[in-house]
Amino acid sequence: MQSIKDHPTAAAEFIANRDRVRWHDTAVWFARTKRDRAAHGVPEWETLRELASKIKLHTMSRLDEYLEQFEANATRLGAQVHWARDSAEHNAIVASIIQRHGATRVVKSKSMLTEECGLNPHLEQLGIEVTDTDLGEWIVQLLGQHPSHIVTPAIHIRKEEVGQLFHERLGTEAGATDPNYLAEAARQHLRAKFLAAEIGITGVNFAIAETGGFVVCTNEGNADLGVSLPKVHIACMGIEKIIPRAADLGVYLRLLARSATGQPITTYSSHFHGPRPGGELHIVLVDNKRSELLGSGDFRRSLNCIRCGACFNTCPVYRRSGGHSYGVTVGGPIGSIINAAREPHEHKTLPFACSLCGSCSDVCPVKIDLHQQLFISRRQLANFGLVPKSKQIGLKLAATIFARPWLYRIAGRLARLALRITPKAITYGRFNVWGRQRELPPPPRQTFRELYASRRAKK
Amino acid sequence: MRVGLFIPCYIDQFYPQVGIATVDVLEHFGVEIDFPTAQTCCGQPLANAGLHTETKPLAERFLTIFGEYDYVVSPSGSCVAMVRHHYEQILGHSPNLDAVAHKTFELCEFLTDVLKIEHLSGAFPHRVGLHQACHGLRELRMASDTELVGPAFNKPRQLLASLRGIELTELARPDECCGFGGLFAVTEEAVSCMMGRDRVLDHERAGTEVLTSTDMSCLMHLDGLIRREKKPIRVKHIAEIISAALASQN
């Protein structure tokens, strides 16, 4: 992971590039408008959201049972199920499967879970070549960057930059920006990777306890190609991706793509039930502090998440600060909650990278009360003493003043007097952060209570 | 019906005319109001910073001061949302809190939901842009937002639309956040100001002459940007518009 700057600093840097931030905000907002159109095309949308939320909450309340049911059914179908307590165990399990087959060339479709665990660097250290086959993920991989969005990982990269990258690395024409031309070049290059791959790794969108099967959704078909040619398929999933029955799948598949990109469904929704004849299927179940979130009470609902990215697209802060400003694999509203809950000290600015506008909660297809959880996250950080000292001191002083009406009246009068008499050079000096781009409100001579009292006295 | 007037701390100190306008509007409709002078602040800045322990005494004060009234009315969506939606997270559940929360209203929703006012008489012949403040919108549900799928409604807009001569401007992003967010305005200053600028730009392109909202905090932030950049948009709280319109009949 890149060095973690605090969010405000990283955001300010992103915004300083006016052209880029304006373009990024417009591009990501467009995804939000497509979601709106898709959602409004489904009259029972709010019912679907409610169902999706309830099914997940039910599942979380019996997570152990459903995971064991899934393992039993998947094993019955011929899959090998592995349990990984944390990212280190996950990486070790995946690496050992690959090494057992003497393989050195692996293709991987988009899996935020494998990003979270840092799988790629781990495998590369062992001399295993990993190619991310989702086009956005591959672009980011070629650039040596981390994804900035969980669904559209290269959303922060403009087509001119892709053209430049492909010219340098694939030999496409200099200055090319036509998406079809560039995508075709990528397709040809990745074809060779697919054909040479010895093992295919995918993520899991939904694992079904009742059947032991799982579903992988892509627009590019890269997951399918990636596991159709090699004999070994490794599927990595967070334990919260489980749903009880095949019948429940319809609810989620109707919500997922509409929320993510505004499509009714992704081009491919591939169902895997056991290995293909002559092949091997490994499923790696990963905890990595998910059971801590489950046990936390406050943040349990964040496990409903189906990683659709709708909260990213609607978040006015994400759109103007970019995914990298969060310094974590999964950022945005959901990531701010999860990461601050798991590692409060490292990510203490994330729940505050938020104006509490509540838009995220209203677009979340599984009705996670995101803005409420962000509010509660802040309480947790304060309880750990992780709110900046200056803020704490200022606010505690304010609390003391507000508890005493006479003191509040005096403080108010002094503040307004100070604003009236202090020279502008000082008022709008270095310490006034508000004053960098905004005027302060003009300070009135009389407060509302004074005006109201004299008005009543006149009557 | 006795109404306790809840005037947010920053309106009391910096925008007293909004409080006076609120009084004018309520008195116009014959409401008996009382302004308990012991009030200071609902505690929202502390709660939003995570200092829930320090917020508790302020929340308890609020319940004590306003408990006796039939209704509590405030010209601030975010302060009312604090009472109705967040006091429970601060104080825990109690019948006393329930009772006060259920009778605490923002001004526009008090007019439409309690006084059952659908049309206002009076003129306000200007091009008005309504900024939909987030707490009033997504917590108090004073209007439908663009995120949820359901029937459209908008209490503040409905009241404004009934004024003679008013022209309500249409925005490209009708309910995007202005970026004030309380201390966020200072701790994430770059993002906050870009968000605010984008709102102002939207209003400029829509032809807004008077920018209004149910929340003076949003307006303070937007007005700060407008005045720094010397743009010709005037900023008025919705209480000021309604009060001016009602007075125009005389």
Interface residues (C-beta under 8 A of the other chain):
Chain A: H7 P8 A11 A12 I15 A16 V21 D25 W29 D36 A39 H40 V42 P43 W45 E46 T314 P316 V317 R320 S321 F352 A353 C354 S355 L356 C357 G358 S359 S361 D362 V363 H371 F375 I376 S377 R378 R379 Q380 L381 A382 N383 V387 K391 Q392 L395 K396 A398 A399 I401 F402 A403 P405 Y408 G412 A415 R416 V433 W434 R436 Q437 R438 E439 L440 P441 P443 P444 Q446 T447 F448 R449 E450 L451 Y452 R455
Chain B: I7 C9 I11 D12 Q13 F14 Y15 P16 Q17 V18 G19 I20 V23 F35 T37 A38 Q39 T40 C41 G43 P45 L46 A47 N48 A49 G50 L51 H52 E54 T55 P57 L58 R61 H86 Q89 C134 H135 L137 R138 E139 D145 T146 E147 L148 V149 G150 R173 D175 E176 C177 G179 F180 G181 G182 L183 F184 A185 V186 T187 E188 E189 A190 V191 S192 C193 M194 M195 G196 D198 M220 H221 D223 G224 L225 R227 R228
